[in-house]
Amino acid sequence: ALRGSSRSCSLLLYRPACLNMSTNITPCCPIKPYRHEAHGDIREDPYFWLRDKKNPEVLKYLQQENDYADQVYRDTSMDQLKDTCYKEFLARIKETDETAPFKDSSYLYYERTVEGQDYNIYCRKKILQGSMEDISSLETAEEQILLDVNQIAADLDYCDIGHFLVSPCHGKIAYTLDTEGDEQYSLQILDLATSPPSYIHRNLLCDITSQIEWSQDGNFIFYARMDDALRPYQLYQHRIGSSVEEDRLLFEETDERFHLAFEKTHDSRFILLYLESQITTEAHIMPSDKPELDLRVVIPRRDGVEYNIETHNESVFLMTNYNDQKNFTVMRASIPSIESNSKQPLLEDPAENEESWTTIIPHSRDVMVSNVIPFKNFLTIKQRHEGLPRIQVVPLGSEGEVKEGDSHFIDFPEASYSCRYQDNAEFDTDLLRIKYSSYLTPATIYDYNMKSRSLILRKQKEVQGGYDPSQYIIERINAPAEDGTQIPISLVRKKDLPIDGSAKCLLNGYGSYGDAYDTSFSHEIFSLLDRNFVYATAHVRGGGEKGRYWYEQGKLLNKRNTFDDFASCAKHLIDAKYTSAKNQAVYGASAGGLLIGAVLNMHGSKLFSVAVASVPFVDVVTSMLDETLPLTAIEWEEWGNPKEKKFYEYMKSYSPYDNIAP
């Protein structure tokens, strides 16, 4: 969430000359001369003063802009359209609903929403008898409400639950709470033995990240602190019932390019600490049932090498891009004892001793491995192939060895979709839980029986208001880029929409950080489709849709490919008669806002008539030179460090704020 949105937030405005304003309240932003100088180059920045968010003059100007926007809405009847669309959105949403319950030990956990209330209610039921394989046989006790967030939020202006985590013994809850919107959380711990649950600790820590983990005995909790730049850099261990002054610092990352994250292995045996930059990973490990031990490095960091690990009995699975295997390979080795505070690396570095590892999934330029989850009898591997996600299931022996010749893939029928792992709380099960969605398929929860190879529908989000997916069609087409590369476009439209250039179109994109911009269901887009819009997503380079090679062709000194690809997609939709330039609008948020700003400067109104850049990262050069902004040093591996002249000049060539035509 911090990517892009952590940068300075500029606003691109388009004011049509044809508006008949009842009152001329068009604000004029004062110009105050300011100069930036780097590498002998001078950039004039007359709006630099707007970065001071506490300046009363800045606040006054922003209020004038808000008043102007309100006036435009009133004078153009856009207020009425806004209200109409909002009512349409609500009419499709079932407000009183609950999630598909997932099994963890002897409980079913789920969340509920209630019409008229804004926040979730966390609940569980104890399983009395039956199994998830035959859910009709399940008998449960009465519902137990664990946490009603509506009660917490009642007296707050802002409320966000960052992480909600039940202890391994199912007797306590820990959750993190942000009441300011600054992504700094406090820690709350509840005792489930009382009815209703009572607080053991309230607002125990007030400046931590959202992430927490329990030790296996439920007596310790792990949390992370941030530095002044809001970079998670310290991992702590807190004993329940003790003072925070007694908390143990387990690790501190001093390299400002790296931030830390942590989790348990899927078998719950170990705590994993990951130190991550944009291009490098280092993991540390400790037994989750021996919190008195120290963390131990798994494989020392090597610049440009990323890896993740998972454990299975006496085996460890390694997903890594070592030796320039950009799309990652999956390997297996025996895991040594971690019962002592050894300072030696836990595992052999495959770059130095490849013979100690067995390759399970070899590297492929056409297939990228993105995640691995082991179960007792199966290994699941999430991949990307031909721009779409897929999941491979590999049977395992008792020691984690692969059973040859019996792996398979889970089939999904639509031309464009998203799928991901969801709430896989148990290790000893044959059921893999998946969340699936597409432009036309609402969020759907499946349990996939890896043994019988069957999908079991657990829950599909209900769409109200007479939704009929048969009226629409999903298409996956390709647009030729300037260099001949085929850029995928996912689109959805009404089946009877004429393909003659008369339709309106909203094209959106992102294309940064290697994030895959997969398509998923949205209630809102049907208010466009039913007004004869085409809704399209451009899967441009810089994203991760087609793997790491695709990503690297749209970052650093290749970043302009992202903008050229998006323009090529906009042009192709016009050439293929899906829309026309006057009927096409484009949208992007955060780093996607940079995309829109750059394409707007480069192409103007030749390809579209409306451009929306939401929370856009548009002042690229100034932001990336300012190390006081959160996470700037981390971002250098994505955009380049403008302290180096080659990156400075390249950034300046596309930075939207620095390329606005007079």
C-alpha positions as CSV (number, residue, x, y, z in Angstrom):
1,A,0.0,0.0,0.0
2,L,2.9,2.3,0.6
3,R,4.3,1.9,-2.9
4,G,3.7,5.1,-4.9
5,S,1.2,6.4,-2.4
6,S,4.1,7.2,-0.1
7,R,5.3,9.7,-2.6
8,S,4.1,13.3,-2.9
9,C,0.6,13.4,-4.1
10,S,-0.1,15.7,-7.1
11,L,-3.4,16.3,-8.8
12,L,-4.0,16.3,-12.6
13,L,-7.0,18.4,-13.5
14,Y,-8.9,18.8,-16.7
15,R,-11.3,21.7,-16.9
16,P,-13.5,21.7,-20.0
17,A,-13.9,25.1,-21.6
18,C,-17.6,24.3,-22.4
19,L,-18.7,24.3,-18.8
20,N,-21.3,26.9,-18.0
21,M,-20.5,27.8,-14.4
22,S,-23.2,29.6,-12.4
23,T,-20.4,31.2,-10.3
24,N,-16.8,31.7,-11.4
25,I,-15.0,30.2,-8.5
26,T,-12.1,28.7,-10.5
27,P,-9.2,28.7,-8.1
28,C,-5.8,29.9,-9.2
29,C,-2.8,28.3,-7.5
30,P,-0.2,30.8,-6.4
31,I,3.2,30.5,-8.1
32,K,6.2,30.7,-5.8
33,P,9.6,30.5,-7.5
34,Y,11.8,27.5,-6.4
35,R,14.7,25.8,-8.1
36,H,16.1,22.3,-7.9
37,E,19.6,21.7,-9.0
38,A,21.3,18.3,-9.7
39,H,24.1,17.2,-12.1
40,G,24.3,20.8,-13.4
41,D,20.7,20.8,-14.4
42,I,18.1,23.3,-13.0
43,R,14.4,22.5,-12.7
44,E,11.9,25.2,-12.0
45,D,9.3,24.1,-9.4
46,P,6.8,26.9,-8.7
47,Y,4.4,24.6,-6.8
48,F,7.1,23.1,-4.5
49,W,5.5,25.0,-1.6
50,L,2.4,22.8,-1.7
51,R,4.3,19.9,-0.1
52,D,3.9,21.6,3.3
53,K,0.6,20.0,4.3
54,K,0.5,22.0,7.6
55,N,0.8,25.4,5.8
56,P,-2.6,27.3,6.2
57,E,-2.1,28.7,2.7
58,V,-1.9,25.1,1.3
59,L,-5.0,24.0,3.2
60,K,-6.9,27.1,2.0
61,Y,-6.0,26.4,-1.6
62,L,-7.0,22.7,-1.3
63,Q,-10.4,23.8,0.1
64,Q,-10.8,26.1,-2.9
65,E,-10.2,23.2,-5.2
66,N,-12.7,21.1,-3.3
67,D,-15.3,23.9,-3.5
68,Y,-14.7,24.2,-7.2
69,A,-15.2,20.5,-7.7
70,D,-18.4,20.6,-5.8
71,Q,-19.6,23.5,-8.0
72,V,-18.8,21.6,-11.2
73,Y,-20.8,18.6,-9.9
74,R,-23.8,20.8,-9.1
75,D,-23.7,22.8,-12.4
76,T,-23.3,19.8,-14.7
77,S,-25.8,17.5,-13.0
78,M,-23.0,15.2,-12.1
79,D,-24.3,15.1,-8.6
80,Q,-27.4,13.3,-9.8
81,L,-25.3,10.8,-11.8
82,K,-23.1,10.2,-8.8
83,D,-26.1,9.5,-6.6
84,T,-27.7,7.2,-9.3
85,C,-24.5,5.2,-9.7
86,Y,-24.1,4.9,-5.9
87,K,-27.6,3.5,-5.6
88,E,-26.8,1.0,-8.4
89,F,-23.7,-0.1,-6.5
90,L,-25.5,-0.7,-3.3
91,A,-28.4,-2.5,-5.1
92,R,-25.9,-5.2,-6.2
93,I,-24.4,-5.7,-2.7
94,K,-25.8,-8.1,-0.1
95,E,-24.9,-6.2,3.0
96,T,-25.9,-8.8,5.5
97,D,-23.6,-11.7,4.7
98,E,-20.8,-13.9,6.0
99,T,-17.6,-15.4,4.6
100,A,-17.0,-19.1,3.9
101,P,-15.9,-20.7,7.2
102,F,-12.5,-22.2,7.3
103,K,-11.4,-25.0,9.6
104,D,-8.6,-24.6,12.1
105,S,-8.3,-27.5,14.5
106,S,-11.7,-28.0,16.1
107,Y,-13.2,-24.7,15.1
108,L,-14.8,-23.0,12.1
109,Y,-13.8,-19.4,11.7
110,Y,-15.6,-16.8,9.7
111,E,-16.6,-13.1,9.5
112,R,-20.1,-11.5,9.2
113,T,-21.4,-8.2,8.0
114,V,-24.7,-6.6,9.0
115,E,-26.7,-4.2,6.9
116,G,-26.2,-0.6,8.1
117,Q,-23.0,-1.4,9.9
118,D,-19.6,-0.6,8.3
119,Y,-17.3,-3.2,9.9
120,N,-16.8,-6.9,10.1
121,I,-17.8,-9.1,13.0
122,Y,-15.2,-12.0,13.7
123,C,-16.9,-15.2,14.8
124,R,-16.3,-18.9,15.3
125,K,-18.2,-22.2,16.0
126,K,-16.8,-25.2,17.7
127,I,-17.1,-28.4,15.6
128,L,-18.9,-31.1,17.5
129,Q,-18.6,-33.8,14.8
130,G,-18.2,-34.3,11.0
131,S,-15.6,-33.2,8.5
132,M,-15.0,-30.5,5.9
133,E,-14.9,-33.2,3.1
134,D,-18.6,-33.8,3.8
135,I,-19.7,-30.4,5.1
136,S,-23.3,-31.6,5.3
137,S,-22.2,-33.9,8.2
138,L,-20.8,-31.0,10.3
139,E,-22.5,-30.3,13.6
140,T,-21.4,-27.2,15.5
141,A,-22.0,-25.4,18.7
142,E,-23.5,-22.0,18.9
143,E,-21.7,-19.0,17.4
144,Q,-19.2,-17.2,19.5
145,I,-18.5,-13.6,18.6
146,L,-14.8,-13.0,19.0
147,L,-14.6,-9.3,18.0
148,D,-17.2,-6.9,16.8
149,V,-15.3,-4.1,15.0
150,N,-18.4,-1.9,14.9
151,Q,-18.2,-1.5,18.7
152,I,-14.5,-0.6,18.5
153,A,-15.2,1.9,15.7
154,A,-18.2,3.6,17.3
155,D,-16.2,6.4,18.9
156,L,-13.4,6.6,16.4
157,D,-13.0,8.8,13.3
158,Y,-10.9,6.1,11.7
159,C,-10.6,2.4,12.3
160,D,-8.6,-0.4,10.6
161,I,-7.9,-3.9,11.8
162,G,-4.5,-4.7,10.4
163,H,-4.0,-8.3,11.5
164,F,-6.4,-10.5,13.4
165,L,-4.8,-13.7,14.8
166,V,-6.1,-16.5,17.0
167,S,-3.4,-18.2,19.2
168,P,-2.4,-21.8,18.4
169,C,-4.3,-23.0,21.5
170,H,-7.4,-21.1,20.4
171,G,-7.6,-19.4,23.8
172,K,-6.5,-15.9,22.9
173,I,-6.8,-13.3,20.2
174,A,-4.2,-10.7,19.1
175,Y,-5.1,-7.9,16.7
176,T,-3.5,-4.7,15.6
177,L,-5.5,-1.5,15.4
178,D,-4.9,1.8,13.5
179,T,-7.1,4.7,14.6
180,E,-5.3,7.5,12.8
181,G,-4.9,6.3,9.2
182,D,-1.1,6.6,9.4
183,E,-0.5,2.8,9.2
184,Q,1.0,2.8,12.7
185,Y,-0.8,0.2,14.8
186,S,-1.4,-0.6,18.4
187,L,-1.5,-4.2,19.8
188,Q,-4.6,-5.6,21.5
189,I,-4.8,-9.1,23.2
190,L,-8.0,-10.8,24.3
191,D,-8.8,-13.8,26.5
192,L,-11.4,-16.1,24.9
193,A,-12.0,-18.0,28.1
194,T,-14.4,-15.2,29.3
195,S,-17.7,-14.4,27.7
196,P,-17.6,-11.9,26.1
197,P,-13.8,-12.0,25.5
198,S,-11.9,-9.7,27.9
199,Y,-8.8,-7.7,27.2
200,I,-5.5,-9.0,28.6
201,H,-3.7,-6.0,27.0
202,R,-5.2,-2.9,25.5
203,N,-3.1,-0.5,23.4
204,L,0.0,-2.3,24.6
205,L,2.2,-0.9,21.8
206,C,1.1,2.1,19.7
207,D,3.7,2.4,17.0
208,I,4.2,-1.0,15.4
209,T,3.4,-2.5,12.0
210,S,0.1,-4.3,11.3
211,Q,1.9,-7.7,11.3
212,I,2.0,-10.1,14.3
213,E,2.7,-13.8,15.0
214,W,2.2,-16.1,18.0
215,S,4.7,-18.5,19.4
216,Q,3.4,-22.0,19.3
217,D,2.7,-22.1,23.1
218,G,0.7,-18.8,22.9
219,N,2.9,-17.2,25.6
220,F,4.8,-14.9,23.2
221,I,3.9,-12.6,20.4
222,F,6.2,-11.2,17.7
223,Y,5.9,-7.7,16.3
224,A,7.9,-5.2,14.3
225,R,8.8,-1.5,14.8
226,M,9.4,1.1,12.1
227,D,12.1,3.7,11.8
228,D,11.5,7.5,11.1
229,A,10.9,6.7,7.4
230,L,8.2,4.1,8.4
231,R,10.5,1.3,7.3
232,P,9.9,-1.9,9.3
233,Y,13.4,-2.6,10.6
234,Q,13.2,-4.2,14.1
235,L,11.7,-7.5,15.2
236,Y,10.7,-7.9,18.8
237,Q,9.3,-10.7,21.0
238,H,6.9,-9.9,23.8
239,R,5.9,-12.3,26.7
240,I,2.2,-12.1,27.4
241,G,1.7,-10.4,30.8
242,S,5.1,-8.8,31.0
243,S,6.1,-5.1,30.6
244,V,7.1,-3.9,27.1
245,E,10.4,-2.7,28.6
246,E,11.3,-6.4,28.9
247,D,10.6,-7.2,25.2
248,R,13.5,-8.9,23.4
249,L,14.9,-7.3,20.3
250,L,15.5,-10.3,18.0
251,F,16.8,-8.4,14.9
252,E,17.6,-4.9,13.6
253,E,18.1,-4.3,9.9
254,T,20.4,-1.3,9.4
255,D,20.6,-1.3,5.6
256,E,17.9,1.2,4.6
257,R,17.3,-0.6,1.3
258,F,15.8,-3.5,3.2
259,H,12.6,-3.8,5.2
260,L,11.6,-6.8,7.3
261,A,8.5,-9.1,7.3
262,F,7.8,-12.2,9.2
263,E,5.5,-15.3,9.2
264,K,5.2,-18.9,10.3
265,T,5.9,-21.8,8.0
266,H,2.8,-23.5,6.9
267,D,3.4,-26.4,9.2
268,S,3.7,-23.9,12.1
269,R,7.0,-25.2,13.3
270,F,9.1,-22.2,12.6
271,I,9.1,-18.4,12.7
272,L,10.6,-16.9,9.5
273,L,12.0,-13.4,9.3
274,Y,12.5,-12.0,5.8
275,L,14.8,-9.1,5.0
276,E,13.7,-7.8,1.6
277,S,14.8,-5.2,-0.8
278,Q,13.4,-4.9,-4.3
279,I,15.9,-7.4,-5.6
280,T,17.4,-9.3,-2.7
281,T,16.2,-11.5,0.2
282,E,17.7,-12.9,3.3
283,A,15.7,-15.2,5.7
284,H,16.3,-16.0,9.3
285,I,14.6,-18.8,11.2
286,M,13.8,-20.0,14.8
287,P,11.6,-22.8,16.2
288,S,8.1,-21.4,17.0
289,D,8.0,-23.6,20.1
290,K,11.4,-22.5,21.5
291,P,11.1,-18.7,21.7
292,E,14.2,-18.6,23.9
293,L,16.5,-19.4,21.0
294,D,18.0,-16.8,18.7
295,L,17.2,-16.3,15.0
296,R,19.5,-18.1,12.6
297,V,20.3,-17.0,9.1
298,V,19.1,-19.5,6.5
299,I,21.2,-18.4,3.5
300,P,23.2,-15.2,3.7
301,R,22.1,-12.4,1.4
302,R,23.6,-12.2,-2.1
303,D,22.9,-9.1,-4.1
304,G,20.1,-9.8,-6.7
305,V,19.2,-13.2,-5.3
306,E,15.7,-13.6,-3.8
307,Y,14.3,-16.7,-2.0
308,N,11.6,-18.1,0.2
309,I,11.5,-21.3,2.2
310,E,8.9,-23.7,3.5
311,T,9.4,-26.8,5.7
312,H,7.9,-30.3,5.5
313,N,8.9,-32.8,8.2
314,E,12.7,-33.3,7.6
315,S,12.7,-31.4,4.3
316,V,12.9,-27.8,3.3
317,F,11.6,-26.3,0.0
318,L,13.5,-23.4,-1.5
319,M,11.9,-21.0,-4.1
320,T,14.8,-18.9,-5.6
321,N,16.1,-17.0,-8.6
322,Y,19.7,-17.8,-7.9
323,N,22.1,-18.1,-10.9
324,D,20.0,-15.6,-12.9
325,Q,16.9,-17.9,-12.9
326,K,14.7,-14.9,-13.1
327,N,11.4,-16.8,-13.1
328,F,12.4,-18.9,-10.0
329,T,13.0,-22.5,-9.5
330,V,11.8,-24.8,-6.6
331,M,14.4,-27.1,-4.9
332,R,14.4,-29.4,-2.0
333,A,17.0,-30.4,0.7
334,S,17.1,-32.0,4.1
335,I,16.7,-29.5,7.0
336,P,19.3,-29.7,9.8
337,S,18.6,-29.3,13.5
338,I,17.8,-25.8,14.7
339,E,17.9,-26.7,18.4
340,S,20.9,-24.5,19.3
341,N,22.0,-20.9,18.8
342,S,24.4,-21.7,16.0
343,K,25.9,-18.7,14.1
344,Q,26.4,-20.8,11.0
345,P,23.9,-20.5,8.0
346,L,21.2,-23.2,8.2
347,L,21.4,-24.2,4.6
348,E,23.9,-24.5,1.8
349,D,23.8,-21.7,-0.7
350,P,22.9,-23.4,-4.0
351,A,25.1,-21.0,-5.8
352,E,28.1,-22.5,-4.0
353,N,26.9,-26.1,-3.5
354,E,24.2,-27.0,-6.0
355,E,24.7,-30.8,-5.3
356,S,23.1,-30.4,-1.9
357,W,19.8,-29.6,-3.5
358,T,17.3,-31.5,-5.7
359,T,15.4,-29.5,-8.3
360,I,11.6,-30.1,-8.2
361,I,10.4,-27.3,-10.6
362,P,13.1,-26.3,-13.0
363,H,13.4,-22.7,-14.2
364,S,11.4,-21.7,-17.3
365,R,11.5,-18.5,-19.2
366,D,7.8,-19.0,-20.0
367,V,6.5,-19.9,-16.5
368,M,7.2,-18.0,-13.3
369,V,6.9,-19.6,-9.8
370,S,5.3,-17.1,-7.4
371,N,4.4,-19.1,-4.2
372,V,4.8,-22.5,-2.6
373,I,2.6,-24.1,0.1
374,P,3.4,-27.6,1.3
375,F,0.8,-29.9,2.9
376,K,1.3,-33.2,4.6
377,N,0.8,-35.2,1.3
378,F,1.0,-32.5,-1.4
379,L,3.1,-29.5,-2.5
380,T,1.2,-26.7,-4.2
381,I,3.0,-24.3,-6.5
382,K,1.4,-21.0,-7.7
383,Q,2.7,-20.0,-11.1
384,R,2.1,-17.5,-13.9
385,H,1.9,-18.9,-17.5
386,E,0.9,-16.9,-20.6
387,G,-0.1,-13.9,-18.4
388,L,-2.5,-15.8,-16.1
389,P,-2.2,-17.5,-12.7
390,R,-2.3,-21.2,-12.3
391,I,-1.7,-23.8,-9.5
392,Q,0.2,-27.0,-9.8
393,V,-0.3,-29.8,-7.3
394,V,2.6,-32.3,-6.7
395,P,2.1,-35.4,-4.5
396,L,4.7,-35.8,-1.7
397,G,6.1,-38.8,0.3
398,S,6.4,-38.8,4.0
399,E,9.9,-37.2,3.9
400,G,8.9,-34.5,1.4
401,E,10.1,-36.4,-1.6
402,V,8.3,-35.8,-4.8
403,K,6.2,-38.7,-6.3
404,E,7.2,-38.6,-9.9
405,G,4.7,-38.4,-12.8
406,D,1.6,-37.6,-10.8
407,S,1.5,-33.8,-10.7
408,H,-1.4,-31.9,-12.2
409,F,-2.8,-28.4,-12.6
410,I,-6.1,-27.0,-11.4
411,D,-8.2,-26.0,-14.4
412,F,-10.1,-22.6,-14.6
413,P,-12.5,-22.0,-17.6
414,E,-12.5,-18.3,-18.2
415,A,-10.2,-16.3,-20.6
416,S,-9.1,-13.9,-17.8
417,Y,-9.4,-14.3,-14.1
418,S,-7.6,-14.1,-10.7
419,C,-7.0,-16.9,-8.2
420,R,-5.0,-17.1,-5.0
421,Y,-4.6,-19.1,-1.8
422,Q,-7.1,-18.3,0.9
423,D,-7.3,-19.3,4.6
424,N,-5.2,-22.5,4.4
425,A,-4.9,-22.8,8.2
426,E,-4.1,-26.6,8.4
427,F,-1.1,-28.6,7.3
428,D,-2.6,-32.1,7.6
429,T,-5.4,-31.9,5.0
430,D,-6.1,-32.8,1.4
431,L,-8.1,-29.6,0.9
432,L,-6.6,-26.6,-0.7
433,R,-8.6,-23.4,-0.3
434,I,-8.7,-21.1,-3.3
435,K,-10.3,-17.7,-3.9
436,Y,-11.3,-17.3,-7.6
437,S,-12.8,-14.3,-9.4
438,S,-13.1,-12.8,-12.9
439,Y,-14.8,-9.8,-14.5
440,L,-18.1,-11.9,-14.5
441,T,-17.6,-14.4,-11.6
442,P,-18.1,-12.9,-8.1
443,A,-15.5,-13.8,-5.5
444,T,-15.8,-17.5,-5.1
445,I,-14.3,-19.8,-2.5
446,Y,-13.4,-23.3,-3.4
447,D,-11.9,-26.2,-1.5
448,Y,-9.9,-28.2,-4.0
449,N,-9.5,-31.9,-3.0
450,M,-6.0,-32.6,-4.1
451,K,-6.5,-36.3,-3.8
452,S,-9.7,-36.7,-5.8
453,R,-8.9,-33.6,-8.0
454,S,-12.3,-32.1,-7.5
455,L,-13.4,-28.5,-6.8
456,I,-15.9,-28.1,-4.0
457,L,-17.8,-24.8,-4.0
458,R,-18.0,-23.3,-0.5
459,K,-19.2,-19.8,-1.2
460,Q,-19.9,-17.4,-4.0
461,K,-20.5,-13.7,-3.3
462,E,-24.1,-13.0,-4.1
463,V,-24.9,-10.2,-6.6
464,Q,-28.3,-8.7,-6.2
465,G,-30.4,-6.7,-8.5
466,G,-31.0,-9.3,-11.2
467,Y,-27.4,-9.8,-12.3
468,D,-27.2,-12.0,-15.4
469,P,-23.6,-12.9,-16.4
470,S,-24.8,-14.4,-19.7
471,Q,-25.4,-10.8,-21.0
472,Y,-21.7,-10.1,-21.1
473,I,-18.5,-11.6,-22.6
474,I,-14.8,-11.6,-21.5
475,E,-12.2,-11.3,-24.1
476,R,-8.4,-11.6,-24.1
477,I,-6.7,-9.8,-27.0
478,N,-3.1,-8.6,-27.7
479,A,-1.9,-5.2,-28.8
480,P,1.4,-4.9,-30.8
481,A,3.8,-2.6,-29.0
482,E,6.2,-0.3,-30.8
483,D,9.0,-2.9,-30.6
484,G,6.6,-5.7,-31.7
485,T,6.0,-7.2,-28.3
486,Q,2.4,-8.5,-27.9
487,I,0.7,-6.7,-24.9
488,P,-2.3,-8.6,-23.4
489,I,-5.5,-6.8,-22.9
490,S,-8.4,-8.2,-20.8
491,L,-11.8,-6.7,-21.5
492,V,-15.4,-7.2,-20.7
493,R,-18.5,-5.9,-22.5
494,K,-22.1,-6.6,-23.3
495,K,-22.4,-9.4,-25.9
496,D,-24.6,-7.3,-28.2
497,L,-22.4,-4.2,-28.0
498,P,-21.6,-3.0,-31.6
499,I,-17.9,-3.2,-32.4
500,D,-17.9,-0.3,-34.8
501,G,-16.0,2.4,-32.8
502,S,-19.1,3.9,-31.3
503,A,-18.8,2.4,-27.8
504,K,-17.3,4.2,-24.8
505,C,-14.3,2.5,-23.1
506,L,-12.5,2.8,-19.8
507,L,-8.9,1.4,-20.0
508,N,-6.9,1.0,-16.8
509,G,-3.4,-0.1,-16.0
510,Y,-0.6,-0.2,-13.4
511,G,2.7,-1.7,-14.6
512,S,5.1,-1.4,-11.7
513,Y,6.8,-3.5,-9.0
514,G,6.2,-6.7,-10.8
515,D,2.6,-6.7,-9.5
516,A,0.3,-8.7,-11.7
517,Y,-2.9,-6.7,-12.5
518,D,-5.2,-9.7,-12.7
519,T,-8.9,-9.2,-13.4
520,S,-11.5,-9.7,-10.7
521,F,-15.1,-9.0,-10.1
522,S,-16.3,-5.4,-9.3
523,H,-19.9,-4.4,-8.6
524,E,-19.1,-0.9,-10.0
525,I,-18.1,-1.8,-13.5
526,F,-21.6,-3.0,-14.4
527,S,-22.8,0.6,-14.2
528,L,-20.4,1.2,-17.0
529,L,-21.1,-2.0,-19.0
530,D,-24.9,-1.4,-18.9
531,R,-24.2,2.1,-20.3
532,N,-22.5,0.5,-23.3
533,F,-18.9,0.8,-22.1
534,V,-16.1,-1.6,-22.8
535,Y,-14.0,-2.1,-19.6
536,A,-10.4,-3.0,-20.3
537,T,-7.2,-3.7,-18.5
538,A,-3.8,-3.3,-20.1
539,H,-1.2,-5.8,-18.8
540,V,1.8,-3.7,-19.6
541,R,5.5,-4.4,-19.0
542,G,6.7,-3.4,-15.5
543,G,3.9,-5.6,-14.1
544,G,4.3,-9.3,-13.3
545,E,1.6,-10.8,-15.5
546,K,4.1,-12.6,-17.7
547,G,6.8,-13.2,-15.2
548,R,10.0,-11.6,-14.1
549,Y,11.4,-10.9,-17.6
550,W,8.2,-9.0,-18.3
551,Y,8.7,-7.0,-15.1
552,E,12.3,-6.1,-15.8
553,Q,11.5,-4.9,-19.3
554,G,9.4,-2.1,-17.6
555,K,11.6,-0.9,-14.7
556,L,14.7,1.2,-14.2
557,L,16.1,2.3,-17.6
558,N,13.3,0.4,-19.4
559,K,10.5,2.2,-17.7
560,R,9.3,4.0,-20.8
561,N,8.2,0.6,-22.2
562,T,5.4,0.7,-19.6
563,F,4.0,4.0,-21.0
564,D,4.5,3.0,-24.7
565,D,2.7,-0.4,-24.0
566,F,-0.3,1.4,-22.5
567,A,-0.5,3.8,-25.4
568,S,-0.3,0.9,-27.8
569,C,-3.2,-0.8,-26.0
570,A,-5.2,2.4,-26.2
571,K,-4.5,2.7,-29.9
572,H,-5.3,-1.0,-30.6
573,L,-8.7,-0.7,-28.9
574,I,-9.4,2.2,-31.4
575,D,-8.0,0.3,-34.4
576,A,-10.0,-2.8,-33.5
577,K,-13.2,-0.7,-33.4
578,Y,-13.9,-1.3,-29.7
579,T,-14.0,2.5,-29.2
580,S,-12.7,5.8,-30.5
581,A,-10.3,8.4,-29.1
582,K,-13.2,10.7,-28.3
583,N,-15.0,7.9,-26.4
584,Q,-12.0,6.5,-24.6
585,A,-11.1,7.3,-20.9
586,V,-8.0,6.0,-19.1
587,Y,-7.4,5.4,-15.4
588,G,-4.6,4.5,-13.0
589,A,-3.8,4.8,-9.3
590,S,-0.6,5.4,-7.4
591,A,2.2,4.1,-9.7
592,G,-0.6,3.6,-12.2
593,G,-1.2,7.4,-11.8
594,L,2.3,7.9,-13.0
595,L,1.5,5.8,-16.0
596,I,-1.5,7.9,-16.8
597,G,0.4,11.2,-16.3
598,A,3.2,10.1,-18.5
599,V,0.9,8.9,-21.3
600,L,-1.1,12.0,-21.1
601,N,2.0,14.2,-21.6
602,M,3.3,12.0,-24.4
603,H,0.1,11.6,-26.4
604,G,-2.4,14.3,-25.2
605,S,-5.9,13.7,-26.6
606,K,-4.8,11.6,-29.6
607,L,-5.8,8.4,-27.9
608,F,-8.4,9.4,-25.2
609,S,-10.5,12.3,-24.1
610,V,-10.5,11.7,-20.3
611,A,-7.6,10.8,-18.0
612,V,-8.0,10.0,-14.3
613,A,-4.8,9.8,-12.2
614,S,-5.7,8.7,-8.7
615,V,-3.2,9.4,-5.8
616,P,-0.6,9.6,-8.6
617,F,3.1,9.3,-8.2
618,V,3.9,12.1,-10.7
619,D,6.7,14.2,-9.2
620,V,9.2,11.3,-9.7
621,V,12.6,13.1,-9.8
622,T,12.0,15.3,-6.8
623,S,10.5,12.5,-4.7
624,M,13.3,10.0,-5.5
625,L,15.9,12.6,-4.5
626,D,14.3,13.3,-1.2
627,E,15.5,10.7,1.3
628,T,13.3,12.1,4.1
629,L,10.2,10.7,2.3
630,P,9.2,7.2,3.5
631,L,10.9,4.3,1.7
632,T,12.8,6.4,-0.8
633,A,16.0,4.3,-0.6
634,I,14.0,1.1,-1.0
635,E,12.4,2.5,-4.2
636,W,15.7,3.1,-5.9
637,E,15.9,-0.5,-7.0
638,E,12.6,0.0,-8.8
639,W,13.1,3.4,-10.4
640,G,16.8,4.0,-10.1
641,N,18.7,6.5,-7.9
642,P,18.6,10.0,-9.5
643,K,21.9,10.8,-7.6
644,E,23.4,8.9,-10.6
645,K,23.2,11.1,-13.7
646,K,22.0,8.3,-16.0
647,F,18.9,7.7,-13.8
648,Y,18.3,11.3,-13.2
649,E,18.2,12.1,-16.9
650,Y,16.0,9.1,-17.7
651,M,13.5,9.8,-14.9
652,K,13.3,13.4,-16.0
653,S,12.5,12.3,-19.5
654,Y,9.2,10.8,-18.4
655,S,8.4,12.3,-14.9
656,P,4.8,13.8,-15.5
657,Y,5.4,16.8,-13.4
658,D,8.6,17.7,-15.3
659,N,7.1,17.3,-18.7
660,I,3.9,19.3,-18.8
661,A,3.7,21.2,-22.0
662,P,3.3,25.0,-21.7
